[in-house]
Amino acid sequence: MKFNTIIPKNLKQAYSSELEIYRFNLRNGDYNSAWHHLERSHIIGQSYPVEHTYSHWLMLKFGFRQKDFKEIIGQIIRLLIGGWKSFINHVPLGNTGGANVPPLRKMPIPSDIEVLFQNK
């Protein structure tokens, strides 16, 4: 069994970039774009406990900001189980992390992110 603890440098850079874009869009009131980049950060970081958990933390905060009860409950559940599933390398790759999708559903990985995974 492989344990994931530290995100590779190229993935960390892409993850951080997605969060920067998320924050920019959030500050400027473009909530759809903000959420899109938060989902992308989740896809990139979901195999690593710290980044995975942090993406869900931000999704929970976003749910509160939007007063979205379904998202809030969904993120609380994901925060309880997501990090340890990352640690043991048992995550549904490509899953965008929001409460609008089942937590165990594998999803297509955007091609630009797939390239990052191939080069880690």
Secondary structure, 3 states (H helix, E strand, C coil): CCCCCCCCHHHHHHHHHHHHHHHHHHHCCCHHHHHHHHHHHHHHHCCCHHHHHHHHHHHHHHHHHHCCHHHHHHHHHHHHHHHHHHHCCCCCCCCCCCCCCCCCCCCCCCHHHHHHHHCC
